[in-house]
């Protein structure tokens, strides 16, 4: 029996008793298995259930057979997404224990297909564990600008002890930094123009140090060079814990602030050269090599989560727009992605695993019990 069943079967059923022809956990489990195998909507989920009914009946009751696509639609439009997300968190925490130093990336993504007229598509903030390769949790916001209010709520749901949290400039807020420290984690936060005084001061600190070849500023330095498809990218990182030149009031506002970091990325693509510089605040020691690795890994949430949802799961092409359907479908995709990522016997990408699961019931069983 799939390990997620005991957790998800406690979700409150939104239906009236007289309309319950199918068990809620049967509906949820069929939907998870169907999404693993490539289903994108309610009709796909029904078709999967009908095709695999004999296999599903080995661990589900299915008292009235496989539900219709209308039943799947009505149920997922009405399930309380907060309860669904709560069970998701409990499930993840029951099957994985984050190791000391695990890097957790927070970032938001809009499901464009869920847009309704002038109403933008739903925007979900997700937490991604880089080493464990898992979605740890997600939370819906009203729009991109409300990530500031959603991030603290999502952080509160996570066990962050010993973890390193990375967030882009939207989440570079004193309250968020303080909360991460209070939850016994560390932070690496991108610093941009939303904190102009501090941003200018950090840039000036490194500019003055570079002008004197860092003669008077204790620091660490690390450089990496990558070459691929005719492009050469050189990344340089400087980190220092000597922050006395920064305004004491500014320093005091950021609980746990230990170091500041400057990273420059120079790209040479067939003679066309461009350079980008970024600054970061962190509660970690000034170890440029480690910090550059953590900062680079933040893009893992784009490549391993958002890109996979868009390209492999075709999230932006999904036209489910009403009720709680878009949000609950996002959680279904996250469940499926976590299961696919944790199954390691097939050394292939997520797309190949989904195809194999749809063709091979023995492999699908490996995925849902991973």
LUMMAR-775461 format. One record per atom (N, C-alpha, C): x, y, z. Coordinates in steps of 0.001 Angstrom, whole numbers, plus 500000, padded with zeros to 6 digits. Example, Ala and Ser with C-alpha at 12.3 -4.5 7.8 and 13.67 -1.06 7.14 Angstrom:
BEGIN
513190494310507800/512300495500507800/513200496700507800/512850497750507080/513670498940507140/512900500030507870/
This chain:
BEGIN
500848498808500000/500000500000500000/500881501237500000/500600502220499127/501404503446499102/501471504109500468/502669504589500810/502898505133502151/502114506418502404/501684507102501339/500985508361501557/499530508149501981/498979506941501798/497558506712502088/497207506991503550/497970506476504541/497585506736505936/497516508213506294/498345509035505656/498331510468505946/497179511170505243/496995510884503967/495997511624503193/494569511149503441/494380509974504027/493019509508504261/492346510264505404/493105511124506115/492509511920507197/492009513280506715/492132513577505422/491634514854504899/490114514898505058/489561515992505593/488098516099505733/487406516002504371/486362515191504311/485619514986503066/484609516122502896/484655516867501776/483750518012501593/482354517605501135/482104516335500880/480821515897500334/479810515573501440/478519515662501073/477454515201501975/477442513681501980/477041513101503088/477086511647503235/476306510931502148/475152511492501749/474313510802500782/474891510826499363/475944511612499166/476547511674497819/477857510899497737/478227510208498779/479521509524498827/479430508112498251/479513508025496935/479539506718496282/480949506130496263/481953506999496420/483342506564496350/484091507100497564/485003506311498094/485806506746499233/486755507858498800/486915508850499679/487768509978499340/489209509538499104/489724508609499915/491109508187499745/491290507443498417/490244506753497937/490325506113496623/490463507167495528/489675508234495653/489726509316494665/491116509961494660/491654510252495839/492966510888495940/494059509985495395/494020508699495731/495084507778495318/495068507558493812/493883507389493234/493799507239491773/494360508482491096/494029509657491639/494509510904491040/496029511001491111/496628510647492252/498089510687492376/498732509739491375/498258508520491297/498837507537490371/498673507995488925/497511508581488616/497262509041487250/498205510173486865/498418511134487784/499324512257487492/500755511746487324/501159510764488123/502480510156487948/502636509640486527/501571509053485994/501631508404484673/501306509338483513/501138510632483801/500980511588482711/499644512269482605/498686511976483490/497378512619483423/497494514112483687/496707514915482944/496759516364483085/495434516976483508/494338516212483442/493029516739483802/492120515634484276/490862516015484559/489921515070485158/489607513895484230/489433514161482925/489147513073481993/490318512097481930/491545512620481955/492725511746481948/492752510849483184/492407511428484334/492433510662485576/491399509539485531/490195509843485005/489171508805484873/489642507695483932/490229508068482806/490700507068481842/491767506167482452/492686506776483208/493708505969483883/493057504980484841/492114505464485660/491466504602486636/490750503427485982/490069503674484869/489377502595484172/490366501582483601/491477502079483067/492468501182482460/493187500345483508/493362500881484710/494143500204485757/493266499748486928/491963499603486696/491051499289487796/491425497979488496/491783496972487737/492125495690488350/493322495832489281/494327496580488839/495522496791489680/495181497637490893/494409498706490696/494049499588491800/493240498854492861/492430497909492437/491582497196493391/492370496270494304/493669496076494039/494487495249494926/494814495966496228/494681497293496265/494946498017497515/493920499110497811/492933499313496932/491843500247497191/490525499477497212/489546499991497947/488265499279498052/487407499427496795/487348500633496224/486568500897495009/485171500278495110/484357500657496105/483054500025496318/482092500180495148/482242501247494377/481382501464493209/482203501684491948/483335500990491874/484183501097490699/484990502389490691/485405502794489495/486214503999489330/485297505212489175/485552506294489914/484709507493489791/484757508081488382/483728508836488049/483702509537486764/484561510790486830/484845511352485648/485658512574485646/484923513717486334/483581513723486278/482823514756486989/482996514638488499/483083513406488983/483309513209490425/484687513715490827/485717513372490051/487059513890490343/487051515406490352/486403515996489354/486376517457489262/485690518068490477/484492517572490821/483741518160491936/484497518030493253/485112516881493470/485815516659494737/487019517589494861/487846517666493814/489055518486493907/488748519974493876/487611520366493343/487215521766493414/486771522151494811/486409521153495641/485852521452496961/486757521072498122/487754520213497912/488668519869499014/489337521138499537/489369521295500833/490025522453501440/491529522374501160/492077523300500368/493496523209500010/494427523326501209/494003524041502240/494838524148503440/494995522773504096/493897522010504127/493968520673504696/494812519757503824/494687519910502509/495473519105501571/496959519419501731/497300520700501806/498701521097501964/499243520660503330/498392520714504356/498813520278505690/499184518797505667/498359517969505002/498672516537504917/499927516312504083/500118517127503060/501330517023502249/502565517231503113/502539518262503950/503672518544504830/503916517398505799/502842516886506381/502983515773507319/503577514548506639/503144514293505423/503656513146504666/505147513293504392/505556514471503895/506976514698503591/507811514551504854/507351515145505961/508121515082507200/508195513667507766/507223512827507402/507222511448507908/508169510545507127/508504510940505893/509325510052505058/510739510566504837/511035511802505226/512390512322505020/512798513176506200/514036513037506610/514608513876507664/515756514658507054/515629515976507045/516643516807506422/517946516719507211/519045516614506494/520348516511507136/520880517893507498/521851517905508391/522503519161508798/523122519825507574/522817521108507380/523367521844506255/522558521738504980/521405521056505021/520545520975503835/520151522381503393/520240522643502080/519881523950501538/518425523899501081/517622524816501615/516200524887501283/515950526181500524/515461526061499289/515211527231498453/513722527569498461/513399528844498608/512018529309498527/511855530208497314/510829529935496526/510573530758495342/509124530559494918/508600531512494158/507217531460493718/507085531161492244/505923530623491865/505629530312490462/504141530530490201/503832531157489087/502454531386488689/502025530333487673/500853529733487904/500271528792486932/499456529605485939/500018529868484781/499394530782483820/498077530247483274/497966528925483180/496735528359482632/495524528565483509/495728528903484791/494599529083485703/494057530514485670/494592531340484808/494121532723484712/492670532753484235/491865533627484851/490462533790484474/490200535249484135/490129535558482831/489892536928482409/490976537861482917/490579538853483691/491535539797484267/492141539285485568/491643538156486065/492182537598487298/493411536756486977/494561537090487545/495785536333487216/495717534906487724/496558534052487152/496626532671487599/497127532577489027/496880531432489658/497301531276491058/498823531310491149/499301531875492237/500742531984492473/501068531185493725/501958530201493589/502319529326494705/503775529549495084/504028529728496372/505392529770496894/505743528371497380/506851527835496889/507247526467497236/508599526462497929/508796525439498757/510088525197499405/510672523922498804/511915524017498327/512572522899497643/513858522549498375/513998521280498781/515224520805499422/516183520334498345/517336521017498221/518233520778497088/518828519378497102/519342518935498249/520010517639498300/519009516490498333/517938516656499109/516918515608499183/516081515538497915/516090516630497102/515337516696495843/513850516463496091/513313517279497006/511920517149497397/511261518519497512/509989518592497150/509169519738497530/508784519532498983/509158520468499839/508865520338501267/507497520895501625/507023521846500833/505731522450501113/505448523550500122/504202524005500113/503800525072499218/502657525848499837/502500527087499379/501448527949499918/501006528906498818/499714529042498670/499173529934497646/499196531373498141/499521532298497234/499415533725497522/498421534327496542/497934535511496856/496992536155495946/497675536611494658/498932537037494762/499696537426493577/501168537446493955/502013537760492972/503467537708493181/503910538635494306/503287539814494408/503727540788495406/503453540322496832/502561539352496998/502226538890498343/503115537763498833/504195537485498115/505146536488498600/505690536890499969/505805538194500212/506358538673501481/505529538175502656/504211538109502483/503353537644503569/503244536122503594/503420535478502442/503279534017502380/504528533298502891/505703533864502635/506947533189503015/507025532915504516/506738533885505393/506796533568506829/505836532445507222/504658532414506606/503689531364506928/504207530003506484/504823529943505308/505380528680504821/506563528251505682/507435529194506038/508581528866506890/508130528275508217/507038528809508754/506555528347510046/506163526876510007/505805526384508820/505390524991508685/506568524035508542/507767524573508304/508921523736507996/509820523544509213/510469522393509266/511481522132510297/512827522567509736/513325523704510175/514499524328509564/515777524161510372/515736523467511484/516915523353512335/518099522783511545/519194523560511500/520397523120510805/520367523335509307/519269523865508765/519156524073507316/519585525492506927/519911525647505658/520265526954505100/519160527356504130/518516528481504377/517388528939503572/517862530020502607/517584529849501325/517906530881500334/516607531426499752/516549532746499612/515370533416499065/515864534567498191/515130534864497112/515523535976496263/515174537296496932/515353538401496209/515244539731496820/513863540012497398/512816539388496833/511469539617497360/511372539217498825/512101538174499207/512042537696500580/513141538224501468/513890539194500982/514965539786501790/514347540819502725/513819540326503850/513135541162504826/513672540837506212/513775541852507065/514319541622508406/513477540621509190/512154540700509057/511289539782509799/511517538337509358/511746538135508062/511976536782507544/513317536261508038/514351537101507982/515671536699508487/515591536346509972/514891537167510736/514755536908512167/514032535587512427/512989535319511632/512222534091511817/513074532849511531/513887532904510486/514745531760510148/515714531469511294/516289532519511859/517207532333512987/516463531754514190/515268532255514457/514486531753515585/514109530282515404/513987529846514136/513694528438513860/514974527613513735/516106528197514182/517403527526514275/517978527159512907/517649527976511908/518244527809510589/519203528941510289/519786528915509097/520624530007508598/520032530525507300/520432531724506907/519862532314505695/520946532864504773/520626532851503480/521387533559502457/520349534294501622/520291535620501748/519238536424501136/519817537377500100/519213537384498919/519649538296497858/519283539727498237/520241540620498133/520051542021498525/520020542888497274/518894543585497074/518764544464495909/518195545818496329/517579546480495375/517136547856495597/515983548023496547/515358546908497004/514273547082497970/514799547506499338/516117547419499531/516772547975500724/517905548873500221/517568550032499665/518560550843498955/519738551289499810/519483551671501063/520581552159501908/521580551055502190/521089549903502606/521975548780502909/522638548248501644/521880548181500569/522434547697499293/523588548586498839/523389549890498929/524443550833498531/525657550696499431/525432550513500736/526540550398501690/527357549129501437/526702548028501149/527423546781500885/528210546885499580/527595547475498558/528315547663497294/529534548556497494/529371549618498275/530493550531498525/531601549827499298/531231548955500234/532229548206501000/533128547393500078/532533546684499142/533326545846498243/534032546680497175/533401547757496709/534057548615495709/535332549231496272/535250549717497512/536428550318498136/537507549268498384/537092548079498784/538059547011499029/538750546591497735/537994546502496643/538600546128495358/539543547210494857/539210548470495150/540070549571494713/541430549504495386/541485548929496580/542750548790497325/543237547335497344/542653546522496440/543025545101496324/542855544360497647/541801544752498372/541406544111499633/542530544146500683/543369545183500608/544482545308501546/544003545438502990/542891546151503196/542441546447504558/541146545711504930/540716544778504111/539461544077504414/539703542567504442/539709541964505621/539824540499505697/538654539854504941/538951538878504130/537912538292503299/538345536915502802/537420536217502179/537740534993501445/537277535177500008/537899534422499103/537590534566497675/537539533184497029/536622533024496084/536554531770495326/536078532068493907/536588531277492968/536247531474491559/535972530125490901/534968530103490026/534690528915489212/534587529337487758/534959528433486860/534866528682485420/534160527492484784/533095527776484051/532349526740483341/532318527073481864/532501526054481034/532448526229479586/531498525206478999/530559525689478157/529574524780477573/528941525438476359/528871524691475272/528214525153474040/528711526531473594/530012526730473631/530578527981473153/530486529137474128/529999528880475331/529879529949476324/530810529657477489/531538530669477927/532410530559479088/531855531470480173/531583530903481337/531039531689482437/531977531605483635/532406532778484080/533310532878485224/532565533523486389/532521532819487496/531855533345488693/532907533594489767/532837534781490368/533758535150491439/532953535560492653/533404535122493809/532701535448495048/533686535974496078/533317537086496730/534071537636497847/533140537659499061/533640537262500202/532835537266501420/533653537828502572/532995538618503396/533679539190504558/532726539247505743/533306539077506927/532542539213508173/532881540500508911/533727541318508300/534096542598508919/533081543645508458/532077543893509279/530942544732508889/530896546060509634/532012546422510264/532008547631511081/531700548894510281/531980548880508984/531731550076508178/530253550275507872/529431549261508125/527994549386507889/527340550053509093/526263550759508848/525520551443509902/525127550428510983/525495550679512253/525156549737513336/523658549458513440/522830550466513162/521381550259513230/520907549309512138/521529549420510968/521181548509509886/521606547083510236/522810546948510782/523293545615511146/522408544985512209/522016545781513174/521236545254514297/519857544779513866/519335545345512776/517994544975512322/517938543556511770/519107543018511356/519142541698510736/519692540696511742/518799539977512386/519207539023513406/520108537952512810/521247537731513474/522154536685513028/523068537073511889/522973538299511382/523815538703510251/525289538555510616/525990537757509838/527394537468510107/528305537954508989/527855537803507739/528720538116506593/527905538745505477/528623539426504594/528041539902503336/528867539317502199/528224539145501058/528844538452499935/528604539254498665/529611539275497814/529450539835496476/529798538756495465/528921538569494475/529145537582493428/529044538274492078/530046538066491229/529985538568489852/530016537381488909/529200537455487883/529161536407486858/529467537050485513/530536536632484879/530940537160483583/530717536083482535/529919536398481527/529606535441480467/530218535901479159/530973535006478550/531586535266477244/530982534274476259/530080534765475436/529407533914474453/529810534368473050/530804533675472480/531295533969471132/531689535436470993/532409535921471971/532914537286471924/532011538327472540/530764537984472822/529846538908473473/529964538718474992/530479539751475668/530771539636477093/529778540465477901/529227539854478945/528330540568479851/528707540211481286/528485541156482193/528815540936483607/527653541351484481/527367540527485472/526294540814486427/526851540659487838/526504541621488703/526950541577490095/525740541503491017/525879540717492085/524809540584493070/525403540588494470/524608541064495412/525038541106496812/524095540263497659/524622539730498764/523835538845499622/524147539122501084/523130538905501919/523295538924503374/523194537487503865/524002537123504838/523959535751505335/524328535665506806/523777534668507440/524129534376508830/525265533365508908/525795532948507763/526880531971507721/528245532663507797/529277531932508174/530632532506508162/531047532900506745/532067533725506657/532523534257505373/533402533245504636/532806532144504223/533487531116503444/533006531247502002/533785531936501166/533342532267499807/533034531025498983/533830529972499136/533599528752498353/532244528138498692/531980527994499976/530706527413500400/529535528303500012/529679529602500219/528587530519499931/528282530584498432/529312530539497598/529065530534496152/528301529278495747/528654528151496350/527947526905496064/526476526995496468/526201527560497645/524828527712498118/524047528649497200/524669529769496826/523994530758495973/523690530165494601/524632529447494036/524397528823492720/523298527777492799/523235527073493908/522248525998494015/520820526524494073/520649527833494353/519291528382494410/518556528177493096/519298528143491995/518645527954490698/518101526544490557/518428525657491503/517881524308491467/516373524292491542/515775525271492245/514322525301492331/513716525659490982/514451526419490171/513981526733488822/514131525522487902/515294524871487957/515578523781487029/514909522474487428/514896522167488720/514398520868489175/512933520884489557/512364522057489760/510953522135490140/510140522902489110/510361524204488979/509519525010488104/509614524576486640/510821524316486162/510988523898484767/510308522555484530/510470521625485470/509852520304485325/508332520422485330/507774521262486205/506330521449486233/505816522033484924/506557522965484352/506133523597483103/506283522669481903/507443522031481788/507761521278480578/507268519837480656/507522519157481768/507164517742481871/505712517538482294/505237518329483272/503858518193483729/502902519134482999/503418520013482143/502610520945481339/501645521745482218/502178522244483331/501327522960484277/500695524199483659/501461524960482891/500928526184482320/499871525924481248/499839524696480707/498832524359479692/497531523878480314/497527523603481619/496329523099482296/495300524226482400/494052523942481994/493012524974481955/492008524852483098/492368524135484156/491511524080485342/491575525434486030/490424526095486187/490430527475486655/489531527725487866/488557526851488125/487515527166489096/487759526509490449/487089527074491461/487152526526492803/488579526377493304/488807525320494074/490143525019494589/490913524089493651/490352523857492455/490972522922491521/492415523228491176/492747524472490774/494137524769490392/495123524529491530/494761524957492743/495660524801493888/495834523330494257/494740522571494256/494825521158494619/495543520347493547/495393520738492287/496144520061491224/497638520304491370/498014521506491810/499431521797492046/499988520884493130/499218520668494195/499670519760495251/499791518332494707/498843517911493869/498932516586493247/500223516445492453/500571517477491691/501810517420490896/503031517346491811/502997518067492917/504124518031493850/504264516646494483/503139516020494818/503192514657495357/503817513727494321/503330513819493083/503841512959492013/505327513196491772/505724514470491759/507133514795491515/508015514251492625/507593514402493870/508378513872494987/508563512362494859/507495511652494537/507587510198494401/508511509810493251/508409510511492144/509257510213490988/510725510515491275/510981511610491997/512363511970492325/512990510972493292/512163510411494198/512716509514495209/512926508098494693/512304507743493575/512520506422492980/513797506497492149/514814505751492545/516138505912491931/516621504684491169/515799503635491076/516273502440490369/516387502682488867/515560503572488326/515622503931486910/516422505220486773/517573505137486143/518467506295486031/518068507147484828/516888507721484905/516344508548483834/515732509810484432/515335510728483544/514675511940483983/513216511693484332/512553512766484804/511173512649485256/510247512238484104/510455512780482920/509594512427481786/509676510940481473/510889510400481446/511064508974481142/510444508106482235/510557508539483484/509958507787484583/508441507768484479/507848508903484085/506392508952483943/505933507996482838/506648507973481733/506298507060480650/506406505607481116/507488505290481787/507701503926482247/506600503512483232/506232504431484123/505185504118485099/503858503841484413/503568504572483338/502333504343482610/502314503024481861/503499502538481482/503603501292480717/503758500063481611/504390500240482753/504847499109483564/504293499244484986/503308498392485331/502689498481486650/503662498150487769/504610497271487512/505601496959488538/506449498191488853/506780498956487828/507554500176488075/506678501222488762/505421501345488364/504512502281489038/504412501945490527/504374500664490841/504332500257492248/505601500702492975/506747500616492311/507995501112492920/507901502603493223/507324503345492280/507234504798492458/506324505149493629/505135504548493682/504171504966494723/504561504457496100/505484503498496164/505954503030497467/507345503536497787/507881504470496966/509248504957497169/509356505837498412/
